Amino acid sequence: MEFSSKLLEKAVNEMAQLPGIGKRTALRLVLHLLKQPKEQTRFLTEAITTMREEVKFCRSCHNISDNDVCEICANTKRNQQIICIVEDIRDVMAIENTGQFRGIYHVLGGKISPIEGVGPSQLNINTLVEKVKSGSVSEIIFALSSTMEGDTTNFYIYKQIQECDIITSTIARGISVGDELEYADEVTLGRSILQRVPFEKFFKNN
């Protein structure tokens, strides 16, 4: 791809670093920005810069937040004793959109994947185990994607808290095996939360 401007080329190359954005799409986006009023482009760059510099991670659940404690954890109307374990913020958003869950979350920040060099120590697992062992949790819901990595992560966490006197459950497999939570429709995901099954029953059948 030939560029008539080095500045344009640099902008396109940077835009193409984003997930799912190829060079042609990046060029189209950059050219669109060039057509917009300079003020509009400034609003965009300021929003991205402010987000990157000021965004925080909830000290309780590791969700993305504007404050030290996210709005979900700070909400006194939520059941603080039921924790839904998810991979990342996109899964929190997907489950919240169903309107079927009134507990709180714990964001792991990924899944155990030896192939990709991701081990338990690189995820937010220790803080979850500490929370469970403190006695403040009555139920853990495993809501990771139904992949080998997701199941491995679920089982690892289960073994860490197995001796604790709590309920462990997993979302019903209305979600197809291999699917990511964020792509499930809201009705299916909502039913999967409501119809969750005991985790012991799930892994014994697999």
N, C-alpha and C positions, 0 to 999 in steps of 0.2 A: 504494500500500500504506500503510494507516494504522497507526500504532504508538501504543500506550497509554503507552509509556515512551521518552523521549529517549535513555536509556542503551541500551535494547534496539535502537533505530533506529541508533544510532552503531555498535554492535557488528555489526549486520547489514550496514550499508554497508561496513564495513572487510572483513568476511568475503567480501562480494560482489566485492572487488577481485581475489580469487584466480582463476586461469585455470579456465574451465569451471564456475564457481560463479555461478549467477544469484541474484536476490533471494530467491526461494522456497526454494532449496536452502540459502542462507545463513541464512535464518530458521529452517529446520529444524535446522541444525547448532547455531545459537546457543541455541535452546530445549532441545536435547539437553544442551548444556553446563550450562544452568541446572538441569537435573534431576540432574546429577552432584554428588557431594560436592565441596565447595570445594577440598579437598586435591587431588583429581584434576585440576581445572581449573588449579590452581597448578603441578602437575607439567608440564602441557602448556605453559603460558606460560613456565616456567623453561627447558624444553627448547628452545623456539623462540628465546628471548632468548640463551641460551648458544650455540646454533648460530650465530646471526647475528653475535655478537660474537667468537667464538673460531675459527670455521671458517677454514681456510687453503686456498690453492691451491698445489699441488705446484710447486716452482720448476723442476722438470725437464719435466713433461708438462702442467701446468696443470689437472690433475684436482683435484676437491675432496678435501681431506685434513684430518686432525687435526694433522698435522706438516708440517714444511717439505718433506719428500719423502714422497710417498704410499706406501702399502704395496706397490703393484704395482712401482713403480720401485725400491723398496728390496729387493725380493725377489731374492736372488742366483740363484734357480732359474729366473728368467725370462730369456729370450734378449734381452739389452739391445741387440742389433744389428738387431732387426726391430721397426719402429715402425708401428703401425696408426693412421692419421689419422682422427679422428672429429669430429663437430660439437660434442657436449657430453657431460656426465656420463651422461645416459640411454643413450647409445650404448655407452659403456664398460660399463655394467651389463648391457645386452642381450647384448653379445659375451661378457662374462665368464660369463654364465649358460649359454652353450653349452658351455663347458669345452673348446673346440677351439683356443684361441689361447694361446700361451705366450710371446709377445713382450711389448712394452710399448706404451703409447699416447702420442698427442699430441692434446690437446683444443684445437681451434681457437677454440671459443667462438662459433661461428656459421658462416655461409656468405656469400660475396660476393653482394650483392644491391643493385645500383644503384637499383632501384625503392624499396627501403627505406633507402637512404642508407648501406649497409654496404660499405665498401671494404676492400682488403687490409690497410691500416694499422690497421684496427680489430680485426683478428683476430690470433691467436697464430701468425703465419706466419714472421716474422723469426727467432724462436727455433728453429723447426723447420729453416729453411734453414741457420742457423749450426751446428746439431747435425749436419746431413748433411755440410756442408763441412768439419767437424772430422775426418771420416774414421772416426767411431765407429759408422756405420750401414751395414748391408749390404743392407737391403731396406726399402722404403716400401710400405705397403699402403693404398691409398685406399679408405676405407669410409664415404664420405658418402652421403646418400640420393640415389637416382637421379632427381633433379629437375634442371631447367635450372641452378638456382643451385649445386647440388652439383657438377654436371659442370663448370661455369665455374670453381669453386674448385679442383677437381682439376687442371684444365688449367693454371690460373695457377701453382699450386705446382709442377707438373711442369716448366714452363718455367724456374722459378727454380733447379731442381736437375738440369736435363737434362744438363749437362756433367759431373756427378759420376758416378763409377764405382760405381753401385749398381743393384740391381734395383728396378724400379717395377712394382707390380701393383695390380689392383683386384679387389674381391670379385666373384664370378660373379653374373650377373644372375638369380639365383633369386628375388631381390627384385623385385617388380613395379615398373615405371617409375612414378615419382611417389610411391612409398611411402617412409615414414620407417623407419629401422632399428629404432627402439624398438618398433614394432608388428609386426615380423616374428616368426614363431614360431621357437623355439630351433633346431629341426632344420634348417629352411631357412637360417637365418642361419649356423649352424655349417657347413653344406655350402658356403655361399657363401664362407666364409673358407678352407676347405680346398681348394676348387676355383678359387681366384683365378687370374686370367689376366694376362698382361703388359699394362701400361697402354698401351704404344705400340699394341698390337693393338686395344685397345678404342677409343681415340679416333680411330684411322684408319678404323674401321668405322662411325663416327657422323658 
